[in-house]
Amino acid sequence: MKRTLPIELVYQIAALVASIILVHLVYQTVIRPNAEVALEQRAQLIAEQGDAAAEPRSLYVVIKDYEQESCFILMFWALAMMGFKARSIFREQGMLNEDFIPVAEGVNILPEDTRTYTRPLQALAAEAQRALLPRALLVALNRFASTRNVQDVSEAVNSICENESDRLDSELSMIRYIAWAIPSIGFIGTVRGISDALGQAYKAVEGDIAGVTASLGVAFNSTFIALVISIVLMFFMHQLQLLQERLVLDTHDYCDQRLLRHLRTTG
């Protein structure tokens, strides 16, 4: 059988390529040209009026280096992955409004009745059947039909919800890695800037401190931008985790309210 790549993997690769292309294009056409202009104007102003008359450093200068560009690429890549996962969660949250187990109040479900309720679930599209709620309901109904024990059904629902929670948490590993990598790239910029500054220390001794200050600017700017991006990224990641946890808890409550309380082993 011919195997195909998972849609999410293809999306992640495409999102990374798009992020690289778009961010690099913006840097080459907007950020770096404006940063060069700002640096030239600042140098001219300092030469004419001295350090006291220098304008505040432009944002283009702060974000112009390669470390900051890499951080933005990783940030947009991570946001794209989180957007994909959030879209899936919202779609599954919408299923909680569906009445998959149409049982009136006071009506019981016997083990012999489970086939009636599993057929509509099995008739769902393949993508919908892979969602948490249909899977939990199918497992619960099949377990009730085979064991005729409500406690076993409850344990089965708990198990599938816990497994789903672990799976969703494990799928955030790449985003967590990116959230760790961004500050690390900022520190790499810091090391590079300090190394360049030390390499030009002899010029500072001679009275020319322009190269040293520029290198130190690279060092501090890269760390500053990386930490700011990391804070923003962690905020969105925790919001995504909150959505995932709510999905699992709401699914468990749905199974309790719509199915488990109607199960009876005898009429």
N, C-alpha and C positions, 0 to 999 in steps of 0.2 A: 504494500500500500504506500502511495506517495505521501510523504509527510510534508506539512507546510509549517512555516514559521508562525509562532504565536503573534496575534495582532498587536499585543502590548509591546512585544520586543521590536517589531517593525516600527511601531509608533515611537518608541524610545530612541531608536537609531535615527529616524527621520527628524525627531525633535532636536537631537544633538547636532546633526548636520545643519539644520535650519538656524539653530542658535549661533553656531560658529559663523555661518555666512552673514547673517544679519548684523550681529554685534561687530564683526570685523569690518563690514561695509560701513557702518555708522562711525567706527573709529577712524577709518581711512578717509572718509569724506567730510566728517563734521568735527569730531573731537580733536584729533591730532592737528589738523590745519588751524583750528581756532586756538589750540594750546600754543602753537608756535607763534601765532600773531600776538597772543597775550604775553608771552615771554619776551618777545621783541619789544613790545610797548613798555613793559615793565623795566627792561634793561635800559631803554632809551630814557625813561623818566628818571631812573636812578642816576644815570650819567649826567642828566641835566640839572636835577634838583636835589640829589642825595637820597639816602635811605629813608629819611623822614617823610619824603613826599611820595613814597611808593604806594601804589594802589593795593587793595587786598587781593590776594591770589585768586585767580579765576578758577571756577569749578572744572573747566576743561583741563587746566594744568594739574589739578588734584587727581583726575581719573585717567590721565593720558597714557600711563605706562602699561607694559604688557601684563603685569600681575593683576592690575585692576580689570583689564580686558578679559583675562581668564576667569576672574571671579564673576563677572557679569555673564559670561557664557554659561558657567556652571549654574548660576542662579536661575537664568531663564530655562535651562534644561530641567532643573529640579521643579520649577513651577509648572512646566508643561507636563511632567510626570504626575505631579500632584493633581493637576487639573483633570487628567485622564482618570485617575482613581476617584476623584470627587464626583465626576460625572457618573461613574458606575454606581457609586454609593447612592446618589440622588435617584437614579433609576430604580435601584432596589428598595429605597425608602418609599417610592411611589407604589410598589407592590403591597405595602402594608395597608393601603387603602382598598385593596381588592378583597372580595369575599370569596376566598378559595374554599372555605368549608361552610356552605350555606345551611346552617343548622339553626332552627328557631329556638327561642328560649324555652327551656324545659324539655327539649327533645334529646334523647340519649343516642349515642353511637355504639352499636354492638360490634364485636369482632366480625360478624357476618356482613356488616354494612360497609366495611372499609373499602371494598372494591368500588362501590358507588362513588366514593370521594377521591379515590386515587386516579380514576380515569380522566377527569378534567385536568389534573396536574400532569399526567403523562401525555396529554394532548397539547401541552404548551410547546412553544417553539424551543429549539435546543438551547438557545442563548438564555431564555427565561428559566428553563429547568436548571441551569447552572447557578442561578441566584440562590442566596441563602434560604429565603423563606420557602420556596417550593421544595428544596432539598430537605429541609427540616420537617415539613409536613409529610412528605413521602416516606421518610425514614420512620416517623412516628406512626403513621398508619400501617406500614408494613410490619413494624415491630409489634403493634397491637394485634394484628391479624395472626402473627405467628406465635406470640407468647401469651396473649389474652391477659396481660398483666399491666395495669396502669402505671405502676412504679417503674417497670422496665421502659415504658414509653417515655416517662419523665426523664429517666437517666439518659435515654437515647437523645432527647432534645438537648439536654445539658451538654452532652458530649459533642454533638455537632456544632453547637454554639461556641463552646470552648475551642474546638479545633479551628473554627472559622476565625475567631479572635486571634489565635496564634498565627494563622496564615496571613491575615491582614497585617499583623505587626511585623512578620518576617519580610513582607513585600516592601516595607519602608526602609530596608537595610541600605539600598543604594542611595536613597535620599539622605539618610543619616550619614553615609560616607561623604556625600557632597557637602553637607553642613559642616562636617569635620575638615574636609579638604580646603574649603574656602579660607578660613583663618590661617591654615598652614601655608597656602599660597601667599597670603599677606605677609607672613613672617619670612618667607623666602625673599620677597621684595625688600623687607627690612634688612636682611642679611646682605643682599646685593647692594643696597644703597650704602650701608655702613662700610662694606668692603671697598666700594668705589671712593667713598670719602676718605678712608684711610690711605688709599692709593694716591690721593692727591694732597696728602698732608703737607708735603714739601712745598707745594704752591702756597698753602696757607701761611707757612713760615715766612715765605717771601712777600706776603701781603695780599696775595690774590685768593680770596676765599669764595669766589663765585662757584667754582667747581665743587668745593666741599659742601656748600649750602644747597646746591642743586641735588647732589647725591643724598644728602640727609633728607631733603624733601621727598625724594623717591622712597626712602626708607619709611618715613612716617605716614606718607599718603597711602601707601599700599596697605599698611596695617589698619589704618583708619577706615578705608573703604571696605576692606575684607570683613572687619568686625561689624560694620553697619549692615552689610549684606547678610552676614550670618544671623544677625538679630531678626531681620525681616524674614529670612527663610525659616528660622525656627518658629516664628509666630505662625506662619501658614502651615508648617508641619504639625504643630500641636492642634491647630484647628481641624486638620484632616484626621488626626488620631481621635479627636472628639467625635467627629462624624462617624467614624468606624465603630467606636464603642457604642454610640447610640443605636446604630443599626443592629448590632448584635443584641443589645438589651431589648430593643423594641421587637425584634423577631422572637425572642424568648417570651416576652409578654404576650405577643400575638398567639403563639402556640398554646400558652396557658389559658388565655381567655376564649379563644375560638375553637380549640380542639380538646385539650386535656380535661377540662371540666365537664365535657359532654360524654367522655368515655365511660362505659359501664360494661362489666363482664356478664351481667344478667339483666333481663328486661325488668 
